[in-house]
Amino acid sequence: MLYDIPVASPLFTGNEKKYVDDCMESGWISSAGKYVELFETAFAEFCGVKHAIACCNGTVALHLALVALGVQPGDEVIVPTLTFVATPNAVTYCGAKPVFVDSESETWNLDPKQVESKITSRTKGIIAVHLYGHPAKMRELKEIALRHNLFLLEDAAEAHGAICDGSIVGSLGDVAAFSFYANKIITTGEGGMVVTDNDALADRARLLRGQGMDPNRRYWHPIVGYNYRMMNLPAAIGLAQLEQIERLLEIRSRISKLYSERLKDVIGLSWQIEQTWARHVYWMFSIVLEPDFWHNRDVVIEMLGEQGIETRPVFYPAHSLPPYIDSAAGESFPVAENLSGNGISLPTWAGLTEDNIDRVCRALRQCQRKSKKI
Ligand SMILES: *Cc1c(COP(=O)(O)O)cnc(C)c1O
């Protein structure tokens, strides 16, 4: 089905085509081309860190970071249950066990108050996800990580440019992973990045990314690595996207203000509350319906769809998915379950017009009227 108003779409209004043409004309399309390094250097600078290691997607960026951090079979890693499945999957790829924690209702992120009770002698680290663009409570999480000698990895796939206590996301833990999938804040089609200030971690991630080949000795592989490299073509797109990121973030901020203004007096509706210490970058403007005042969430999604408006349900909490359901048996995650069961991500992308937003908000109000619950 084609929608008048898609939930997300990339926007190429800068040097994307010019840089891609340059790749094609020069013949350098593999990971050996110059744009990979240019993109890495510019992205490291954007995040205020020393190193950025480009790779082929965000999932792989998480996996690279975890392997570089030394995560092994038998280890445990604490993750929020409410996240995209790539977060716990990357832990599983290492043979380690993701240990789930519930979210807090204001930011929708990992609740620091519930982390410590999940730490065991096998716990190696914490992954903080900045869900839908709102940063997690990094100050509290960092204190816990330091106290228990754990690593702190940021899954910043949805939060390029977000700010926490005055510092930009990507610079707040030991290492961070970004995604540049087509619907993310900036995109390369498929793509990812590991960023860190730690020289040893960066070297290790680079080595692992390139088949584990000794940088000074061709075809000598001291470890089992991966081919997780990014190609020059997506890097060229990424560099052009990064050149425009401040403007793209401003547009998202404006979109979120329009949504909040138009929806603030709708009964039984809430969304992530931008905290005083945070800059929320609104990868998605996601709302939660209070069941007393609305049709079932899936019905609302269907009704919006009938009006040409594409939306997405909020992710299922990972503990409810078949690969993980047994490991979290008997535990309860009420906040994540409420957000997931009643949450909808509204169209949020840089090409959305004020008219589009008006239409989405009108359609939502109409949905509520039709439900006859108020
Ligand atoms: C998109 C996303 C990823 C994975 O990124 P891909 O580039 O799609 O592999 C990981 N974590 C979160 C939270 C994401 O939203």
The ligand as a Gaussian input file, in Angstrom:
#p B3LYP/6-31G(d) Opt

LIG

0 1
 C       18.142000       0.914000      13.583000
 C       18.606000       0.426000      14.889000
 C       19.679000      -0.467000      15.027000
 C       20.290000      -1.226000      13.875000
 O       20.691000      -0.520000      12.809000
 P       20.744000      -1.167000      11.343000
 O       21.567000      -0.183000      10.614000
 O       19.343000      -1.259000      10.859000
 O       21.406000      -2.495000      11.453000
 C       20.145000      -0.772000      16.292000
 N       19.566000      -0.258000      17.381000
 C       18.515000       0.578000      17.303000
 C       17.944000       1.111000      18.576000
 C       17.988000       0.926000      16.063000
 O       16.923000       1.731000      15.998000

